[in-house]
C-alpha cells in the first residue's frame, strides 16, 4: 500500500473511529506482537458479563483533616474510598492499527462501557468511557517457527463524567509459533495517576482522591488453527489493581483481583501467503486481493469473587 493510500485509509478509519456511536474491551484483548509495514487493521471487540459479583464495595478510610468547605466543595483525603470494585454489564471497543515501519506500529481506540450504578440496583447507560493510544516496538520479529517479542507503550485517559484518571502502560508482548500451534502472552504494568471522582451529596460537591499506584494485567492465548482458517484454543485475562499495596495501606480490602479463563473459537478468511519472515498474510488491497477477516468467540469463567461468573467475548478484525 502506497503512502497516499495509507494516509487516506488512516484518515477515513480514524474519522469513523472517533465519531462511532457504539463502540471497548481492552481487558479482553489478545495483542499480537507482530508488526508489518503498511498494514492497516480495523478491529472491534466486545464483551457481555453475567453472574455479576456483589454490589460495588468501597473500602473505608479516614480523611486527613484537609477537607475544604470553601465554595461548597469538599476534598476527601488520600485513599478515602480506596479502589472501587468496577462491575460491568457490557463493554465495547473499536481500534485502528497502522504499521508505520517493519518494527513500529501505532494504535488508537475508544472504549464504551455499561457500568453498574453506585447503589448496585441497576446499570447506567452505555457511555464513552476511555480513549487509548499505543505504540508497539518490535524487538524480536515473530517467525513462522520460533519466538518473537515486542514492547508495548500505551496511554489511556478516562472520559467518564465525574471521573478523572490517566494510565501509562508498559510491558512485553511475546509469541511462540510451531506450525498451526501458537502461544501468545501480554504482560502490562500500569501506572495509574490523577484519580479523582466527583459526586454530589446533600447539595455539596465531593471529590474523592485515590493515591497514584501501580497495577498489573495480563492476557494469554493458546491457539491451534486447523487448515489455517478454523481454530480452537483457550484464553485467560486478569488484573491486580494495586500491586504496590499503596491503596491497601490506606484503605484495606479495596483492591479487587479479576481473573478469567475459558475456551475460544477462531475463524480466519482472506487471500494471501505467508511472507518470507513468517509475519503473516500479505493482502494487496489496491489490487483487490484483500481485505482479510479474523473473528473470535469465547466463553470465559470467573475465577475470583470479584469477577463475573461468565463472560462472552467476541472480536472481529479486518486487515487491509
N, C-alpha and C positions, 0 to 999 in steps of 0.2 A: 504494500500500500504506500503510495507516494505521500510526501509531506502535506500537500494541499488536501488530499483525501483524508489524511489523518486529522488535520485541523478541522475539516468540515464535520466529520463524524464526532469528534470530541465536542465541538460547539453544539451540535444537534442533540447529542445524548445528554450533555451536561444541562442544557436548557430544559429538556424533558425531565431530568432528574430532580432539579430544584423546584419545578412547578408541578410535579406529580401530586395528585390529590390523596392517594392512599398507598403509601408505600412503607422491618428493622430487626434484625436478629443477629447482631454482631456476636452474641454469645452462643449462637447456633451455627457458626460458620467454620468450615474447614478451609483454611487458607493454603492454597497451593503455592509452594515456593518457586515454581518455575517462572522464569521471566523470558519474554521473547520480544525483540524489537519490532515495532509496527503492529503488534497485536492489540486489538481493541475488544474488550469484553463488557457486556452489559448484563448485570446479574440482579435477580430478585430472590429474596429469601423471606420465609415466613414461619411462624410457629403458633400453635394453639395449645394452651395449658389447661389440664383438667385434674381433678382431685387435689385442689389447692390446699396449701398449709393454713394453719390457723391465722386469724386476723393479724395485721402488722403489729409487731411488738417494738416498742422503743425503750431502750434501757434507761433507767432512772439516773439522774445525776444532779449535783448541786451546782447552782450558779456561783460565780466567783465574786459576787457583790459589785460587779461593774455595770449593773443594769442602768440604762439611761432612760429617763422618763421625758426628756425634752421632746416637744412636738409629738407626743403620744406615740413614741417609738421605744420599744424595749429590745435590748440586745442581750440574748442569753449568753452565758459564759461558755467557754470552750468545752466541748464534749457533752453538753446538755442534750439529752435525747439520743446520743450515740448514732449508730447506723441503723436505718430502718430496714426491716425485712421486706424488700420490694416484692410485691406479688402481682403477676401479670395474667391477664386472660388471653391476650394475643399480642403479637409483635410482628412487624414487617420492615423490610429494608430494601432499598434499591441502591445500586452501586455501579460505578463505571471504573474500569481498569484500563490503563494505557501503557503499553511497553514503549518507553522512550528510547532505550538502548537495549543491548543484549544483557545488561546487568542491572538496569534501573526501571522500575515500574511505579507509576503514580496512580493513586486511588482517591475517589471522593464518593461519599454516600450520605444518605439521610435515613433517619430511623423514626418509625411511628410505633407508639405503644398504647395499649389499653390497660391501665393500672387500677388496682382495687382502691376504693376510696378509704379515707383515714378511719372511718367508722367500721370498716370491714363488712358493710351490709350490701354492697354492690360494687359496680365498676364505673369509673369515669369514662368519658367518651374517648374514642381513638384520637390521639393527637400527636403532632410532630414533637418528638422528644429530644433529638440529638442530630448534630451534623458531625461528620467524621472525615478526616484527611489522613492519608498514609503514603509512605514510600517504602518500596521493597528493594533492598540491595542484595543482589545475588552474589554469594561468596564462593560457593562451590556449585557449578552447573549440575543440574539433575540429569544423569544419563539414562538411557533405556534400561541399563543393567547397572545397578550400583546406588550410591548415596550422594545426595546433594543438600545444600544448606543456604538459607537466605536470612538476612537481618531485616526485621520489621520495625519501622519507626512510625508511630501514629499520634494523632491529636484529636481529641473528642471534646465537644462543647455542648452542654445541656441547653435545651431550648424550652424546657417546661416552665410555664408561667409560675412565678413564685419560687423558683429554684435556680441557683447558680452553682455550677460545678464544672471544673475543667480537668481532663485527664491526659497525661503524657504517657505513651505506651512504647515499650521497647522489648524485644525478645526474639529468639531464634525460631525459624520455621525449618523443619527438616523432613526429608522424604527419602525412602529407600524403595527401589523397584527391582523386581525379578520376574520377567515375563508379564503375565496378566495379574500378578500379585503386587500390591503396593501398600506401604505403611507410611502415614503422614502424621507428624506431631507439630502442634503450635504451642508455644510457651510464652506467656506475656507477663511482664512486670509493669504495673500500672501505678503511676504517681498521681494521686487524686488530690486536687488543691481547690481552694476557694469555694468550699461547700457552704452555702448559705440558703436556708429555707425561710421563706416569708409567709406568714399566715395572719389572719385576722381573728382576734379573740377579744370578745367583750368591747368592741369598738377600738381596740388597740392593735397596732401592727407589731407582731412579734417576729423577730429574726433569730433563728437558731443556727449557731455556727458549729460545725464539726471540724476537728483538727485535720490538717493535711496528713495523709498517710499513704502507705504502700498497700496495694492489693495484688493478688496473683490469680491468673486464669489460664486455662489450658483447653485444648481441643485435640482429639486424636481420632484417627481413622485407619481401619484395616479393610482393604477392598480387593476383591477378586473379580476381574472383568472376563466374562465368558464370551469368546468370539469377538471381543473388542467393543461390543455395543450394549451388552447387558451385564450387570454386575450385582453381586451380593456382598454385604460387608457389615461392619459394626462401627459405631461412633460413640465417643464419650466427650462430655463437656463438664467443666467445673470452674468454680470461683471461690476463692478465700478472700473475703472483703477487707481484712485487716491483718496482714502478715507480720507487722511490727508490734502489734499489741498497743498501739498509741491510743486508739479509741477505747479499747477494752480497759485500759488503766484508769480512764476517767468515767466510763460508763460500762461496767462489766455486763457481759451477756448480750451485748448489742451487735455482735459480729457474726452474721449468718454464713454458713457454708452451703453452697449449692453444687450438687453433683448429679449428672445424668448419664445413662448408658443404655444402648439398645440397638436393634438390627436396622439395616438400611438397604434400600434398593436403588440401583443406578441405571440410567439409560443415556447412551451417547449416540447421536445421529449426526452425520456430516461426512463430506468427502475429504480426502487428503491423506497423505502418507507421512509417516514419521520422518523428521529431518535427520541429518547425519549425526546430530548430537543427542537425538532421542528426546528432544524437548517438546514433542507433541505434534499434532497435525497442523499443517500449513494450509490456510484457506485464502485463496486469492479472490476477495470479494469483488474487486473490479472486473475480474474475469468470470464472474458468476459461477465460481466453483464452491462458494460458501453461501451463507454462514453455517456454522455447526451449532448444535444444540446439545447441552447436557442437563439432565434433570435428576433430582434426588428426592426420595420419600423415605422418611424414617419414623419409628416409634421408639421414644426414649422413656426409660423408667427412672423415677426419682430415687436417690439412694440416701437422702437425709431428710430430717423433719422439716427443713427449710425449703425443700424442693417440691414442686408439684408432683403428684403421683405419676401422671402421664403427660408426655409432650409429643405432639405430632408436628414434625418439621418437614418443610419442603423447600426445594431450591431449583431454580431454572436459570441457566446461563447461556447466553448467545455470544458466540465468538466470531468476529469479523476478520 
